Amino acid sequence: MKFSLCVLIAVAASSADAFMAPKAPAVRTSLNVASLENTRVLKVPVLDEVCETTGVTLKRYMNEVAMLNPELTELTVLFGAIDTACKAITNMVKRSQLPSSETLGYQGEVNIQGEDQKKLDVITNEVLKRALRFTGKMGVLASEEEDVPLDLVNTEKDAIFADTGKYVAVFDPLDGSSNVDAGIPTGTIIGIYDHDENCAMDDESCEGDECAQQELNCLSNTLQAGTNLVAAAYCLYSSSTFFVLTLGAGTYGFTLDENLGEFVLSHPNMKIPETSSIMSFNEANTHMWDEPLQKVVKGWRDGTGKSGQQFSSRYIGSMVGDVHRTLLYGGVFGYPGDTKNVNGKLRLLYEGAPMSFIMEQAGGISTTGTKRVMEIQPEYVHQRVPIIMGSKNDIEEVMEAYAAAE
Ligand code: FDP
């Protein structure tokens, strides 16, 4: 009886006309509409039934995407690399607290943001960089752990490059790493943009400042608003390792089956509850927040807010874990601006924008209070942004409070 549940139904999305994709063994395919706000139109498989025993792996899912959207075939290579990197980081995080572990403790360096780098920060950064570089599909990389973006096309001569389909990756290799020694969940966050192919440097003919300017133009490829994201994903290293991604047509969650060594689709087409009664902030900062947010949170605490519900507080202090819980149970996660740090703490490029993309694609909202995070044009790589994201009704309550205060 259980065996019959393992027949998978893949529903793909198309802009206009219904189109039956080729039938693959044990997969039925029909169509539906989905589009990105940046006008990208995707056909994305929605796997409605998840096989209880073997399931749909991340590789299989990406192959379905490539079959339906041949122009995204190169993206499957990138996701293959990220899949491997997340598995490698899972093992490193698990072993990091053993006395014999080479990744225990601090590196003795401070990153550009003045934070003490842990050995794990450095090594996970290397793991991701290498995994992405050797796909041959990368143009520029920007990471929390790198002072400036890396122009792989023009400077990393030893990397393997294909001559088409370069992407830009922005990532935080180990978000929440300050908690790792206490066994608290950490995560990897990645955003993928298209690379501007016109930025290829002409070493032969450029001279001096001209070369520097060309390089600057290439590196500025990383400074794109979230609305340009082609894909975003996070890996959460916790009780299980979760891999959650969006390609702009829904949010999909996979769980690592360690026996198989594969990410298996466990949360197809995730939808955040529209309303909830959980809030997740560093509430020690409440007195420094903007007035409208203080008021809304007070209402949630005492049950006099819009929903009339008295909220509970849940804050791990590790963004990926807090956002993952918020996606599954609903609620609000935020790191707002305050009088000390007007732009809050989280980084726009490799934390705010990718996580907002994932949240929006699950039906949630992500705002600074007054602006959609996805629409903010970054001016520099390590720029911070105030963030309040989560269940639609609760975030609307926050935005209404800000609008009323204007
Ligand atoms: P961390 O410093 O441990 O890397 O991005 C930074 C971050 O963690 C987020 O993961 C987390 O949400 C936030 O900082 C926690 O900051 P506070 O300790 O100020 O609450």
Boltz pocket constraint, residues with backbone or C-beta under 6 A from the ligand:
constraints:
  - pocket:
      binder: B
      contacts: [[A, 174], [A, 175], [A, 176], [A, 177], [A, 178], [A, 179], [A, 282], [A, 317], [A, 318], [A, 319], [A, 320], [A, 335], [A, 345], [A, 346], [A, 347], [A, 351]]
      max_distance: 6.0
